[in-house]
Amino acid sequence: MPIIVNLDVMLARRKMSSGELAEKIGITQANLSILKTGKARAVRFSTLDAICRALDCQPGDILEYRKERDDGTGEP
């Protein structure tokens, strides 16, 4: 999938653990893990809003688009 989730990067920049973020935004650590690993098929705007508020960042700091190669490897 060409959408890359950079949540780990923002957590490191803010010196915050996944557990702390999950608690602040009111989701389970399991659901946050699914989002962090890029396995989520969708993200609610309310969840994205809560993440951005907790980490004091923009959605573009968390989500990135990378065009896939035509050979299907996912590499640009």
All heavy atoms as a GROMACS GRO file, in nm:
protein
  581
    1MET      N    1   0.085  -0.118   0.000
    1MET     CA    2   0.000   0.000   0.000
    1MET      C    3   0.089   0.124   0.000
    1MET      O    4   0.186   0.129   0.074
    1MET     CB    5  -0.092  -0.002   0.122
    1MET     CG    6  -0.171   0.126   0.137
    1MET     SD    7  -0.305   0.116   0.252
    1MET     CE    8  -0.438   0.084   0.140
    2PRO      N    9   0.054   0.223  -0.079
    2PRO     CA   10   0.140   0.341  -0.090
    2PRO      C   11   0.128   0.442   0.025
    2PRO      O   12   0.198   0.541   0.025
    2PRO     CB   13   0.095   0.404  -0.222
    2PRO     CG   14  -0.044   0.358  -0.240
    2PRO     CD   15  -0.053   0.223  -0.177
    3ILE      N   16   0.042   0.417   0.123
    3ILE     CA   17   0.032   0.507   0.238
    3ILE      C   18   0.121   0.452   0.349
    3ILE      O   19   0.105   0.339   0.394
    3ILE     CB   20  -0.113   0.519   0.290
    3ILE    CG1   21  -0.207   0.569   0.180
    3ILE    CG2   22  -0.119   0.609   0.413
    3ILE    CD1   23  -0.177   0.709   0.130
    4ILE      N   24   0.215   0.534   0.393
    4ILE     CA   25   0.310   0.497   0.498
    4ILE      C   26   0.270   0.570   0.626
    4ILE      O   27   0.244   0.690   0.624
    4ILE     CB   28   0.454   0.538   0.459
    4ILE    CG1   29   0.491   0.486   0.320
    4ILE    CG2   30   0.554   0.492   0.565
    4ILE    CD1   31   0.484   0.338   0.301
    5VAL      N   32   0.266   0.496   0.737
    5VAL     CA   33   0.232   0.554   0.866
    5VAL      C   34   0.361   0.576   0.944
    5VAL      O   35   0.434   0.482   0.974
    5VAL     CB   36   0.135   0.463   0.945
    5VAL    CG1   37   0.100   0.525   1.080
    5VAL    CG2   38   0.009   0.436   0.864
    6ASN      N   39   0.390   0.702   0.974
    6ASN     CA   40   0.513   0.739   1.045
    6ASN      C   41   0.485   0.773   1.191
    6ASN      O   42   0.547   0.863   1.248
    6ASN     CB   43   0.579   0.859   0.976
    6ASN     CG   44   0.629   0.825   0.838
    6ASN    OD1   45   0.693   0.722   0.819
    6ASN    ND2   46   0.597   0.909   0.741
    7LEU      N   47   0.396   0.700   1.252
    7LEU     CA   48   0.357   0.728   1.390
    7LEU      C   49   0.474   0.704   1.486
    7LEU      O   50   0.492   0.780   1.581
    7LEU     CB   51   0.236   0.643   1.428
    7LEU     CG   52   0.162   0.680   1.555
    7LEU    CD1   53   0.130   0.827   1.562
    7LEU    CD2   54   0.035   0.598   1.565
    8ASP      N   55   0.554   0.601   1.461
    8ASP     CA   56   0.670   0.575   1.547
    8ASP      C   57   0.767   0.692   1.549
    8ASP      O   58   0.825   0.725   1.653
    8ASP     CB   59   0.744   0.449   1.502
    8ASP     CG   60   0.677   0.322   1.550
    8ASP    OD1   61   0.607   0.326   1.652
    8ASP    OD2   62   0.696   0.218   1.485
    9VAL      N   63   0.784   0.756   1.434
    9VAL     CA   64   0.874   0.871   1.424
    9VAL      C   65   0.825   0.984   1.514
    9VAL      O   66   0.902   1.043   1.590
    9VAL     CB   67   0.886   0.919   1.277
    9VAL    CG1   68   0.966   1.047   1.267
    9VAL    CG2   69   0.946   0.810   1.190
   10MET      N   70   0.696   1.013   1.506
   10MET     CA   71   0.640   1.122   1.588
   10MET      C   72   0.643   1.088   1.736
   10MET      O   73   0.668   1.174   1.819
   10MET     CB   74   0.497   1.156   1.544
   10MET     CG   75   0.489   1.229   1.413
   10MET     SD   76   0.594   1.378   1.402
   10MET     CE   77   0.531   1.476   1.536
   11LEU      N   78   0.617   0.962   1.770
   11LEU     CA   79   0.625   0.921   1.910
   11LEU      C   80   0.766   0.941   1.963
   11LEU      O   81   0.785   0.991   2.075
   11LEU     CB   82   0.582   0.775   1.926
   11LEU     CG   83   0.432   0.749   1.918
   11LEU    CD1   84   0.405   0.600   1.905
   11LEU    CD2   85   0.362   0.805   2.041
   12ALA      N   86   0.866   0.906   1.884
   12ALA     CA   87   1.006   0.923   1.926
   12ALA      C   88   1.040   1.070   1.941
   12ALA      O   89   1.105   1.110   2.040
   12ALA     CB   90   1.099   0.855   1.826
   13ARG      N   91   0.994   1.151   1.847
   13ARG     CA   92   1.022   1.296   1.855
   13ARG      C   93   0.959   1.359   1.979
   13ARG      O   94   1.014   1.453   2.036
   13ARG     CB   95   0.969   1.367   1.731
   13ARG     CG   96   1.051   1.343   1.608
   13ARG     CD   97   0.997   1.422   1.492
   13ARG     NE   98   1.073   1.394   1.372
   13ARG     CZ   99   1.033   1.425   1.251
   13ARG    NH1  100   0.917   1.484   1.231
   13ARG    NH2  101   1.109   1.396   1.146
   14ARG      N  102   0.843   1.308   2.018
   14ARG     CA  103   0.773   1.364   2.134
   14ARG      C  104   0.808   1.291   2.264
   14ARG      O  105   0.755   1.324   2.370
   14ARG     CB  106   0.621   1.358   2.113
   14ARG     CG  107   0.572   1.435   1.993
   14ARG     CD  108   0.604   1.584   2.001
   14ARG     NE  109   0.540   1.658   1.895
   14ARG     CZ  110   0.604   1.713   1.792
   14ARG    NH1  111   0.735   1.701   1.783
   14ARG    NH2  112   0.539   1.780   1.700
   15LYS      N  113   0.898   1.192   2.252
   15LYS     CA  114   0.939   1.111   2.367
   15LYS      C  115   0.818   1.056   2.442
   15LYS      O  116   0.806   1.068   2.564
   15LYS     CB  117   1.029   1.193   2.460
   15LYS     CG  118   1.160   1.233   2.396
   15LYS     CD  119   1.245   1.314   2.490
   15LYS     CE  120   1.383   1.337   2.437
   15LYS     NZ  121   1.399   1.431   2.333
   16MET      N  122   0.728   0.995   2.366
   16MET     CA  123   0.605   0.940   2.421
   16MET      C  124   0.596   0.792   2.383
   16MET      O  125   0.632   0.753   2.272
   16MET     CB  126   0.484   1.016   2.365
   16MET     CG  127   0.351   0.975   2.426
   16MET     SD  128   0.208   1.062   2.352
   16MET     CE  129   0.242   1.232   2.397
   17SER      N  130   0.549   0.710   2.474
   17SER     CA  131   0.532   0.568   2.445
   17SER      C  132   0.398   0.544   2.376
   17SER      O  133   0.306   0.626   2.384
   17SER     CB  134   0.538   0.486   2.574
   17SER     OG  135   0.422   0.509   2.652
   18SER      N  136   0.388   0.430   2.311
   18SER     CA  137   0.262   0.392   2.246
   18SER      C  138   0.151   0.381   2.350
   18SER      O  139   0.038   0.423   2.325
   18SER     CB  140   0.277   0.258   2.174
   18SER     OG  141   0.367   0.269   2.069
   19GLY      N  142   0.184   0.323   2.464
   19GLY     CA  143   0.084   0.307   2.570
   19GLY      C  144   0.032   0.440   2.619
   19GLY      O  145  -0.088   0.455   2.644
   20GLU      N  146   0.122   0.536   2.633
   20GLU     CA  147   0.081   0.670   2.678
   20GLU      C  148  -0.010   0.735   2.574
   20GLU      O  149  -0.112   0.795   2.610
   20GLU     CB  150   0.206   0.755   2.701
   20GLU     CG  151   0.179   0.890   2.762
   20GLU     CD  152   0.306   0.970   2.786
   20GLU    OE1  153   0.417   0.916   2.771
   20GLU    OE2  154   0.292   1.090   2.819
   21LEU      N  155   0.025   0.724   2.446
   21LEU     CA  156  -0.059   0.782   2.342
   21LEU      C  157  -0.195   0.714   2.338
   21LEU      O  158  -0.298   0.782   2.331
   21LEU     CB  159   0.009   0.770   2.205
   21LEU     CG  160  -0.072   0.825   2.087
   21LEU    CD1  161  -0.102   0.974   2.105
   21LEU    CD2  162  -0.001   0.798   1.956
   22ALA      N  163  -0.196   0.581   2.345
   22ALA     CA  164  -0.323   0.508   2.343
   22ALA      C  165  -0.414   0.555   2.455
   22ALA      O  166  -0.534   0.576   2.435
   22ALA     CB  167  -0.297   0.358   2.353
   23GLU      N  168  -0.356   0.572   2.573
   23GLU     CA  169  -0.436   0.618   2.688
   23GLU      C  170  -0.487   0.760   2.666
   23GLU      O  171  -0.604   0.789   2.693
   23GLU     CB  172  -0.350   0.612   2.814
   23GLU     CG  173  -0.428   0.641   2.940
   23GLU     CD  174  -0.343   0.625   3.066
   23GLU    OE1  175  -0.261   0.531   3.070
   23GLU    OE2  176  -0.360   0.708   3.157
   24LYS      N  177  -0.402   0.848   2.614
   24LYS     CA  178  -0.442   0.988   2.592
   24LYS      C  179  -0.555   1.001   2.491
   24LYS      O  180  -0.639   1.088   2.505
   24LYS     CB  181  -0.322   1.071   2.542
   24LYS     CG  182  -0.229   1.114   2.649
   24LYS     CD  183  -0.124   1.209   2.593
   24LYS     CE  184  -0.041   1.264   2.706
   24LYS     NZ  185   0.027   1.388   2.671
   25ILE      N  186  -0.553   0.917   2.387
   25ILE     CA  187  -0.653   0.933   2.281
   25ILE      C  188  -0.771   0.837   2.296
   25ILE      O  189  -0.865   0.844   2.219
   25ILE     CB  190  -0.590   0.922   2.141
   25ILE    CG1  191  -0.534   0.783   2.114
   25ILE    CG2  192  -0.484   1.028   2.123
   25ILE    CD1  193  -0.486   0.762   1.972
   26GLY      N  194  -0.764   0.748   2.394
   26GLY     CA  195  -0.878   0.662   2.423
   26GLY      C  196  -0.897   0.545   2.329
   26GLY      O  197  -1.012   0.510   2.298
   27ILE      N  198  -0.787   0.485   2.280
   27ILE     CA  199  -0.799   0.362   2.202
   27ILE      C  200  -0.711   0.255   2.267
   27ILE      O  201  -0.625   0.286   2.348
   27ILE     CB  202  -0.763   0.380   2.052
   27ILE    CG1  203  -0.615   0.413   2.035
   27ILE    CG2  204  -0.849   0.485   1.987
   27ILE    CD1  205  -0.570   0.411   1.889
   28THR      N  206  -0.733   0.132   2.228
   28THR     CA  207  -0.653   0.024   2.286
   28THR      C  208  -0.514   0.023   2.225
   28THR      O  209  -0.493   0.071   2.113
   28THR     CB  210  -0.718  -0.114   2.261
   28THR    OG1  211  -0.716  -0.140   2.120
   28THR    CG2  212  -0.861  -0.119   2.314
   29GLN      N  213  -0.419  -0.034   2.298
   29GLN     CA  214  -0.284  -0.047   2.245
   29GLN      C  215  -0.284  -0.137   2.122
   29GLN      O  216  -0.206  -0.115   2.029
   29GLN     CB  217  -0.190  -0.102   2.351
   29GLN     CG  218  -0.152   0.002   2.455
   29GLN     CD  219  -0.046  -0.049   2.550
   29GLN    OE1  220  -0.042  -0.166   2.585
   29GLN    NE2  221   0.041   0.041   2.592
   30ALA      N  222  -0.372  -0.237   2.121
   30ALA     CA  223  -0.381  -0.327   2.005
   30ALA      C  224  -0.422  -0.249   1.880
   30ALA      O  225  -0.364  -0.267   1.772
   30ALA     CB  226  -0.479  -0.440   2.033
   31ASN      N  227  -0.523  -0.162   1.892
   31ASN     CA  228  -0.567  -0.083   1.776
   31ASN      C  229  -0.461   0.017   1.734
   31ASN      O  230  -0.441   0.042   1.615
   31ASN     CB  231  -0.699  -0.013   1.805
   31ASN     CG  232  -0.816  -0.107   1.796
   31ASN    OD1  233  -0.808  -0.212   1.734
   31ASN    ND2  234  -0.926  -0.071   1.859
   32LEU      N  235  -0.390   0.075   1.831
   32LEU     CA  236  -0.282   0.167   1.797
   32LEU      C  237  -0.170   0.092   1.724
   32LEU      O  238  -0.113   0.143   1.627
   32LEU     CB  239  -0.228   0.236   1.922
   32LEU     CG  240  -0.122   0.343   1.896
   32LEU    CD1  241  -0.177   0.455   1.809
   32LEU    CD2  242  -0.070   0.399   2.028
   33SER      N  243  -0.142  -0.029   1.766
   33SER     CA  244  -0.039  -0.110   1.702
   33SER      C  245  -0.076  -0.140   1.556
   33SER      O  246   0.009  -0.135   1.467
   33SER     CB  247  -0.019  -0.241   1.778
   33SER     OG  248   0.075  -0.322   1.714
   34ILE      N  249  -0.202  -0.170   1.533
   34ILE     CA  250  -0.250  -0.196   1.396
   34ILE      C  251  -0.228  -0.072   1.310
   34ILE      O  252  -0.184  -0.082   1.195
   34ILE     CB  253  -0.398  -0.239   1.396
   34ILE    CG1  254  -0.411  -0.379   1.456
   34ILE    CG2  255  -0.459  -0.232   1.257
   34ILE    CD1  256  -0.553  -0.420   1.488
   35LEU      N  257  -0.255   0.043   1.366
   35LEU     CA  258  -0.234   0.168   1.293
   35LEU      C  259  -0.085   0.193   1.269
   35LEU      O  260  -0.044   0.224   1.157
   35LEU     CB  261  -0.296   0.284   1.370
   35LEU     CG  262  -0.284   0.422   1.308
   35LEU    CD1  263  -0.345   0.426   1.170
   35LEU    CD2  264  -0.348   0.526   1.398
   36LYS      N  265  -0.003   0.175   1.372
   36LYS     CA  266   0.141   0.200   1.360
   36LYS      C  267   0.208   0.111   1.257
   36LYS      O  268   0.299   0.155   1.187
   36LYS     CB  269   0.210   0.176   1.496
   36LYS     CG  270   0.195   0.288   1.593
   36LYS     CD  271   0.259   0.261   1.727
   36LYS     CE  272   0.378   0.172   1.723
   36LYS     NZ  273   0.443   0.151   1.850
   37THR      N  274   0.165  -0.013   1.246
   37THR     CA  275   0.228  -0.106   1.153
   37THR      C  276   0.176  -0.093   1.011
   37THR      O  277   0.222  -0.164   0.922
   37THR     CB  278   0.210  -0.251   1.201
   37THR    OG1  279   0.070  -0.280   1.212
   37THR    CG2  280   0.279  -0.276   1.333
   38GLY      N  281   0.080  -0.004   0.989
   38GLY     CA  282   0.026   0.017   0.855
   38GLY      C  283  -0.073  -0.089   0.813
   38GLY      O  284  -0.107  -0.099   0.696
   39LYS      N  285  -0.122  -0.169   0.908
   39LYS     CA  286  -0.217  -0.275   0.876
   39LYS      C  287  -0.362  -0.229   0.881
   39LYS      O  288  -0.452  -0.303   0.844
   39LYS     CB  289  -0.196  -0.393   0.970
   39LYS     CG  290  -0.061  -0.459   0.949
   39LYS     CD  291  -0.041  -0.575   1.041
   39LYS     CE  292   0.097  -0.635   1.014
   39LYS     NZ  293   0.131  -0.740   1.107
   40ALA      N  294  -0.385  -0.108   0.927
   40ALA     CA  295  -0.521  -0.054   0.933
   40ALA      C  296  -0.571  -0.028   0.792
   40ALA      O  297  -0.497   0.020   0.706
   40ALA     CB  298  -0.523   0.075   1.015
   41ARG      N  299  -0.695  -0.060   0.767
   41ARG     CA  300  -0.755  -0.036   0.635
   41ARG      C  301  -0.818   0.103   0.629
   41ARG      O  302  -0.847   0.153   0.520
   41ARG     CB  303  -0.863  -0.140   0.606
   41ARG     CG  304  -0.820  -0.283   0.628
   41ARG     CD  305  -0.750  -0.352   0.516
   41ARG     NE  306  -0.839  -0.414   0.420
   41ARG     CZ  307  -0.814  -0.404   0.289
   41ARG    NH1  308  -0.712  -0.335   0.247
   41ARG    NH2  309  -0.892  -0.463   0.203
   42ALA      N  310  -0.840   0.164   0.746
   42ALA     CA  311  -0.901   0.298   0.752
   42ALA      C  312  -0.865   0.363   0.885
   42ALA      O  313  -0.827   0.295   0.980
   42ALA     CB  314  -1.052   0.286   0.740
   43VAL      N  315  -0.876   0.495   0.886
   43VAL     CA  316  -0.854   0.572   1.008
   43VAL      C  317  -0.967   0.673   1.018
   43VAL      O  318  -0.996   0.745   0.921
   43VAL     CB  319  -0.718   0.648   1.004
   43VAL    CG1  320  -0.707   0.750   1.114
   43VAL    CG2  321  -0.603   0.550   1.010
   44ARG      N  322  -1.030   0.677   1.132
   44ARG     CA  323  -1.136   0.777   1.153
   44ARG      C  324  -1.072   0.914   1.169
   44ARG      O  325  -0.965   0.927   1.229
   44ARG     CB  326  -1.215   0.746   1.279
   44ARG     CG  327  -1.297   0.621   1.270
   44ARG     CD  328  -1.363   0.593   1.406
   44ARG     NE  329  -1.423   0.463   1.404
   44ARG     CZ  330  -1.554   0.443   1.415
   44ARG    NH1  331  -1.634   0.544   1.430
   44ARG    NH2  332  -1.602   0.321   1.410
   45PHE      N  333  -1.138   1.015   1.117
   45PHE     CA  334  -1.087   1.151   1.134
   45PHE      C  335  -1.080   1.188   1.281
   45PHE      O  336  -0.990   1.260   1.323
   45PHE     CB  337  -1.173   1.253   1.057
   45PHE     CG  338  -1.144   1.258   0.910
   45PHE    CD1  339  -1.246   1.265   0.819
   45PHE    CD2  340  -1.013   1.255   0.862
   45PHE    CE1  341  -1.220   1.271   0.682
   45PHE    CE2  342  -0.986   1.261   0.727
   45PHE     CZ  343  -1.090   1.269   0.636
   46SER      N  344  -1.173   1.138   1.361
   46SER     CA  345  -1.170   1.170   1.504
   46SER      C  346  -1.046   1.110   1.570
   46SER      O  347  -0.986   1.172   1.658
   46SER     CB  348  -1.297   1.119   1.573
   46SER     OG  349  -1.311   0.979   1.557
   47THR      N  350  -1.003   0.992   1.525
   47THR     CA  351  -0.880   0.931   1.578
   47THR      C  352  -0.759   1.010   1.531
   47THR      O  353  -0.668   1.038   1.611
   47THR     CB  354  -0.869   0.784   1.534
   47THR    OG1  355  -0.984   0.713   1.580
   47THR    CG2  356  -0.743   0.720   1.587
   48LEU      N  357  -0.757   1.047   1.405
   48LEU     CA  358  -0.646   1.126   1.352
   48LEU      C  359  -0.638   1.261   1.424
   48LEU      O  360  -0.529   1.307   1.459
   48LEU     CB  361  -0.664   1.145   1.201
   48LEU     CG  362  -0.550   1.212   1.126
   48LEU    CD1  363  -0.419   1.137   1.144
   48LEU    CD2  364  -0.586   1.223   0.978
   49ASP      N  365  -0.751   1.321   1.449
   49ASP     CA  366  -0.757   1.448   1.522
   49ASP      C  367  -0.698   1.430   1.662
   49ASP      O  368  -0.616   1.511   1.707
   49ASP     CB  369  -0.902   1.497   1.530
   49ASP     CG  370  -0.917   1.619   1.618
   49ASP    OD1  371  -0.858   1.724   1.585
   49ASP    OD2  372  -0.987   1.610   1.721
   50ALA      N  373  -0.738   1.324   1.731
   50ALA     CA  374  -0.689   1.300   1.867
   50ALA      C  375  -0.538   1.276   1.868
   50ALA      O  376  -0.467   1.325   1.956
   50ALA     CB  377  -0.762   1.181   1.928
   51ILE      N  378  -0.488   1.202   1.769
   51ILE     CA  379  -0.344   1.177   1.759
   51ILE      C  380  -0.269   1.308   1.737
   51ILE      O  381  -0.168   1.336   1.803
   51ILE     CB  382  -0.313   1.076   1.647
   51ILE    CG1  383  -0.363   0.936   1.685
   51ILE    CG2  384  -0.164   1.072   1.617
   51ILE    CD1  385  -0.359   0.836   1.572
   52CYS      N  386  -0.318   1.389   1.645
   52CYS     CA  387  -0.252   1.516   1.615
   52CYS      C  388  -0.253   1.609   1.736
   52CYS      O  389  -0.155   1.678   1.762
   52CYS     CB  390  -0.317   1.583   1.494
   52CYS     SG  391  -0.280   1.499   1.339
   53ARG      N  392  -0.363   1.610   1.810
   53ARG     CA  393  -0.369   1.693   1.931
   53ARG      C  394  -0.269   1.644   2.036
   53ARG      O  395  -0.197   1.723   2.096
   53ARG     CB  396  -0.510   1.692   1.989
   53ARG     CG  397  -0.609   1.774   1.911
   53ARG     CD  398  -0.750   1.759   1.971
   53ARG     NE  399  -0.848   1.822   1.888
   53ARG     CZ  400  -0.890   1.948   1.906
   53ARG    NH1  401  -0.841   2.020   2.002
   53ARG    NH2  402  -0.981   1.998   1.825
   54ALA      N  403  -0.266   1.513   2.057
   54ALA     CA  404  -0.178   1.455   2.160
   54ALA      C  405  -0.031   1.473   2.125
   54ALA      O  406   0.052   1.493   2.214
   54ALA     CB  407  -0.211   1.307   2.179
   55LEU      N  408   0.002   1.465   1.996
   55LEU     CA  409   0.142   1.475   1.954
   55LEU      C  410   0.179   1.614   1.903
   55LEU      O  411   0.293   1.638   1.865
   55LEU     CB  412   0.171   1.372   1.844
   55LEU     CG  413   0.161   1.226   1.886
   55LEU    CD1  414   0.183   1.135   1.765
   55LEU    CD2  415   0.261   1.195   1.996
   56ASP      N  416   0.082   1.706   1.902
   56ASP     CA  417   0.103   1.843   1.855
   56ASP      C  418   0.169   1.841   1.717
   56ASP      O  419   0.280   1.890   1.697
   56ASP     CB  420   0.188   1.923   1.954
   56ASP     CG  421   0.193   2.071   1.918
   56ASP    OD1  422   0.097   2.121   1.856
   56ASP    OD2  423   0.295   2.136   1.950
   57CYS      N  424   0.099   1.778   1.622
   57CYS     CA  425   0.153   1.764   1.487
   57CYS      C  426   0.041   1.777   1.384
   57CYS      O  427  -0.075   1.791   1.419
   57CYS     CB  428   0.225   1.631   1.473
   57CYS     SG  429   0.118   1.486   1.482
   58GLN      N  430   0.078   1.769   1.259
   58GLN     CA  431  -0.015   1.774   1.148
   58GLN      C  432  -0.035   1.633   1.093
   58GLN      O  433   0.054   1.547   1.106
   58GLN     CB  434   0.041   1.863   1.036
   58GLN     CG  435   0.052   2.009   1.075
   58GLN     CD  436  -0.084   2.072   1.097
   58GLN    OE1  437  -0.176   2.055   1.016
   58GLN    NE2  438  -0.098   2.144   1.206
   59PRO      N  439  -0.148   1.605   1.027
   59PRO     CA  440  -0.169   1.472   0.968
   59PRO      C  441  -0.056   1.430   0.874
   59PRO      O  442  -0.016   1.314   0.870
   59PRO     CB  443  -0.301   1.487   0.891
   59PRO     CG  444  -0.374   1.594   0.965
   59PRO     CD  445  -0.267   1.689   1.012
   60GLY      N  446   0.002   1.526   0.802
   60GLY     CA  447   0.112   1.497   0.711
   60GLY      C  448   0.240   1.454   0.782
   60GLY      O  449   0.330   1.398   0.720
   61ASP      N  450   0.249   1.482   0.913
   61ASP     CA  451   0.364   1.436   0.990
   61ASP      C  452   0.352   1.286   1.019
   61ASP      O  453   0.451   1.220   1.047
   61ASP     CB  454   0.374   1.510   1.124
   61ASP     CG  455   0.400   1.659   1.106
   61ASP    OD1  456   0.471   1.696   1.009
   61ASP    OD2  457   0.351   1.738   1.188
   62ILE      N  458   0.230   1.235   1.011
   62ILE     CA  459   0.203   1.096   1.045
   62ILE      C  460   0.183   1.010   0.921
   62ILE      O  461   0.228   0.896   0.915
   62ILE     CB  462   0.077   1.087   1.135
   62ILE    CG1  463   0.100   1.161   1.265
   62ILE    CG2  464   0.038   0.942   1.161
   62ILE    CD1  465  -0.025   1.183   1.345
   63LEU      N  466   0.115   1.064   0.821
   63LEU     CA  467   0.082   0.988   0.700
   63LEU      C  468   0.162   1.039   0.582
   63LEU      O  469   0.176   1.160   0.562
   63LEU     CB  470  -0.067   1.000   0.670
   63LEU     CG  471  -0.162   0.953   0.780
   63LEU    CD1  472  -0.305   0.984   0.742
   63LEU    CD2  473  -0.144   0.806   0.808
   64GLU      N  474   0.212   0.946   0.502
   64GLU     CA  475   0.294   0.980   0.386
   64GLU      C  476   0.249   0.894   0.268
   64GLU      O  477   0.217   0.777   0.285
   64GLU     CB  478   0.439   0.951   0.420
   64GLU     CG  479   0.538   0.970   0.310
   64GLU     CD  480   0.678   0.930   0.351
   64GLU    OE1  481   0.705   0.905   0.470
   64GLU    OE2  482   0.763   0.921   0.260
   65TYR      N  483   0.248   0.953   0.150
   65TYR     CA  484   0.214   0.879   0.028
   65TYR      C  485   0.341   0.852  -0.050
   65TYR      O  486   0.421   0.943  -0.076
   65TYR     CB  487   0.117   0.959  -0.059
   65TYR     CG  488   0.092   0.895  -0.192
   65TYR    CD1  489   0.006   0.787  -0.203
   65TYR    CD2  490   0.156   0.940  -0.307
   65TYR    CE1  491  -0.017   0.725  -0.326
   65TYR    CE2  492   0.134   0.880  -0.430
   65TYR     CZ  493   0.048   0.773  -0.438
   65TYR     OH  494   0.027   0.712  -0.559
   66ARG      N  495   0.362   0.726  -0.086
   66ARG     CA  496   0.474   0.688  -0.172
   66ARG      C  497   0.419   0.608  -0.290
   66ARG      O  498   0.353   0.507  -0.270
   66ARG     CB  499   0.574   0.601  -0.098
   66ARG     CG  500   0.656   0.676   0.002
   66ARG     CD  501   0.770   0.591   0.051
   66ARG     NE  502   0.823   0.649   0.174
   66ARG     CZ  503   0.889   0.581   0.264
   66ARG    NH1  504   0.911   0.452   0.247
   66ARG    NH2  505   0.935   0.639   0.372
   67LYS      N  506   0.447   0.656  -0.408
   67LYS     CA  507   0.399   0.588  -0.528
   67LYS      C  508   0.466   0.451  -0.539
   67LYS      O  509   0.586   0.438  -0.521
   67LYS     CB  510   0.431   0.673  -0.650
   67LYS     CG  511   0.370   0.621  -0.777
   67LYS     CD  512   0.396   0.716  -0.891
   67LYS     CE  513   0.337   0.660  -1.018
   67LYS     NZ  514   0.362   0.747  -1.132
   68GLU      N  515   0.385   0.349  -0.569
   68GLU     CA  516   0.437   0.213  -0.587
   68GLU      C  517   0.497   0.199  -0.725
   68GLU      O  518   0.451   0.262  -0.821
   68GLU     CB  519   0.326   0.111  -0.570
   68GLU     CG  520   0.276   0.099  -0.429
   68GLU     CD  521   0.171  -0.011  -0.415
   68GLU    OE1  522   0.111  -0.049  -0.517
   68GLU    OE2  523   0.149  -0.055  -0.302
   69ARG      N  524   0.597   0.112  -0.735
   69ARG     CA  525   0.654   0.080  -0.866
   69ARG      C  526   0.558  -0.008  -0.943
   69ARG      O  527   0.476  -0.078  -0.887
   69ARG     CB  528   0.788   0.007  -0.851
   69ARG     CG  529   0.899   0.100  -0.821
   69ARG     CD  530   1.037   0.044  -0.828
   69ARG     NE  531   1.057  -0.095  -0.857
   69ARG     CZ  532   1.170  -0.159  -0.833
   69ARG    NH1  533   1.272  -0.097  -0.777
   69ARG    NH2  534   1.184  -0.287  -0.862
   70ASP      N  535   0.570  -0.004  -1.072
   70ASP     CA  536   0.482  -0.084  -1.158
   70ASP      C  537   0.506  -0.234  -1.144
   70ASP      O  538   0.420  -0.314  -1.179
   70ASP     CB  539   0.500  -0.044  -1.304
   70ASP     CG  540   0.446   0.096  -1.332
   70ASP    OD1  541   0.356   0.139  -1.257
   70ASP    OD2  542   0.493   0.160  -1.426
   71ASP      N  543   0.622  -0.273  -1.089
   71ASP     CA  544   0.650  -0.416  -1.078
   71ASP      C  545   0.586  -0.480  -0.955
   71ASP      O  546   0.603  -0.598  -0.929
   71ASP     CB  547   0.800  -0.444  -1.079
   71ASP     CG  548   0.875  -0.382  -0.962
   71ASP    OD1  549   0.810  -0.330  -0.869
   71ASP    OD2  550   1.000  -0.385  -0.962
   72GLY      N  551   0.513  -0.399  -0.877
   72GLY     CA  552   0.440  -0.454  -0.763
   72GLY      C  553   0.522  -0.472  -0.638
   72GLY      O  554   0.472  -0.522  -0.539
   73THR      N  555   0.649  -0.427  -0.637
   73THR     CA  556   0.732  -0.445  -0.518
   73THR      C  557   0.704  -0.341  -0.412
   73THR      O  558   0.746  -0.357  -0.298
   73THR     CB  559   0.883  -0.438  -0.554
   73THR    OG1  560   0.912  -0.307  -0.603
   73THR    CG2  561   0.921  -0.545  -0.653
   74GLY      N  562   0.637  -0.236  -0.449
   74GLY     CA  563   0.610  -0.128  -0.353
   74GLY      C  564   0.722  -0.026  -0.346
   74GLY      O  565   0.709   0.077  -0.282
   75GLU      N  566   0.832  -0.055  -0.413
   75GLU     CA  567   0.945   0.039  -0.415
   75GLU      C  568   0.920   0.145  -0.521
   75GLU      O  569   0.868   0.116  -0.627
   75GLU     CB  570   1.075  -0.036  -0.446
   75GLU     CG  571   1.112  -0.140  -0.341
   75GLU     CD  572   1.144  -0.079  -0.207
   75GLU    OE1  573   1.207   0.028  -0.203
   75GLU    OE2  574   1.104  -0.138  -0.106
   76PRO      N  575   0.959   0.270  -0.494
   76PRO     CA  576   0.939   0.376  -0.593
   76PRO      C  577   1.026   0.360  -0.716
   76PRO      O  578   1.119   0.289  -0.721
   76PRO     CB  579   0.976   0.504  -0.519
   76PRO     CG  580   1.025   0.465  -0.385
   76PRO     CD  581   1.012   0.316  -0.371
   0.00000   0.00000   0.00000
